[in-house]
Amino acid sequence: MEYHPPHLRENARTLRKNMTKQERKLWYEFLKTLPVTVKRQELIGRYIADFYIPSAKIAVELDGSQHFEDKGLAYDRERDRFFAERGIRVLRYPNNAVTQNFAGVCESILLHLEQSTTETTETENDHG
């Protein structure tokens, strides 16, 4: 089990209680209803993923404007590399995509989930 500093655990708890409007919409209207476990504000190493689907190793990130500035882009690259090293695929969607194209965001997540399930099944069959 991975150790997480207390301040990071507390920060994740606070983020779960204070989701953005877009996070609430995606959670309550879609992710929560999926037939797989989806975790909110999940600690992964020294980072907190907005949403994490452990069975598919998919992190779903909703990005506000700060993610499109130089500092935010550099941080996200480092974070994405950390996740990739652990076999976690990061799906990023700008907040306005959730607001303006909710169905498209949901379809994209489903597509990646299906691909992940297919890849897992194929890998298991190759080793079985």
N, C-alpha and C positions, 0 to 999 in steps of 0.2 A: 504494500500500500504506500502510495506516495505521500510525503509530508507536505503540508501546506501551511505557511505562516498564518498565525491567528488573524492578522490584519487583512490578509487576502480572503480568508473564509468569511470574515465580517463584511468585507466589501461585496462579495458574491451575494450574501444574504440581503444586504441593502439593495443591490441591483434587482434581485428577485422581487422585492417588495415595491420597488419604484420603476417598473418597466416603462419604457417609452410607449407612446401611443401606437407606434408601428409594431413594437414587440408584443404588446397586448393583443392587437388584432391578429397577428400571425399565430400567436399561442392559442388564444381562445377560439378562433375561427378555423384553425387548420391543424397545427402541430399537435395539440392536445388530443385531437380525434384520431390520429394515426394509430394503426394497429401495432406499432412498435414503441418502445420506451424512448421518450424525448426528455432530456434534462435541461432545465433552465439555468443559466448563469453557472455553468459547470466548470469547476477548477480542473485545469489540465496543466500540470507543471506549474510554472509561474504566471500562467495566463488564465483568463476567465472567458470561456466561449459563451456567446449569447444563448445558443441552443446547441445541444450535442445529442446525436443519435448513436449510442455506443455500438449497437449491433451492426451498423453500417459504417462506423468510423467516419461519420460526417459531422462537421461543425457548420452551423448556419449563422452567419454574421450579418447584422443589419447595420449599415454604415451611415452615420450622419456626416455633415459637411466637414468636420475636423479630419475625417479619414482621407479627404481629397487634397489636403495641404501637404507640403513636403514632409513635415515632421510625422504626420499621421501615416503617410504612404510608406515611409521608412520603417516605422514601428510595425505596420501591418506586414511588410515583407519579412521582417525578422520573425514575427509571430507565425506567419504562414509556413516559414521554413521549419520552425520548431515543431509545428503540427505535422508537417509532411514527413519529418524524420520519424514520427511515431505512427505513420501510416494513416493519418487523419486527413481527409479531403475537406478543404474549406470552401464553402459556397458563400459568396458575398453578394449582397443586394443593397443598393442604396435605399434609404428610408423612403424616398419618393416613389420607388418601384412598388413598395408595399401599398402605398396610398393610391397610386395611379394605375397599377397593373397587378393587382392582388392575384388574380387567376393565373397570370403568367408566372409569378413567383412560385405559387403552389405547384404548378405543372412542372416547373424546373426542379423543385425539390423532389417531387415524385419520380421524375425521370432518373435523377441521380440515385435515389433509393433503389429503384428497379435495377439499374446498372450495377450497383453494389451487391445486390442480392444475386444477380446473375454471375458476377465475378466470383463471389464466395462459393456458389454452387459449383462453378467450373473448377475452381481450385480444389475443393473437396473431392470432386470426381477424379481429378488428375492424381490426387494422393491416395484415393481409396482403392 
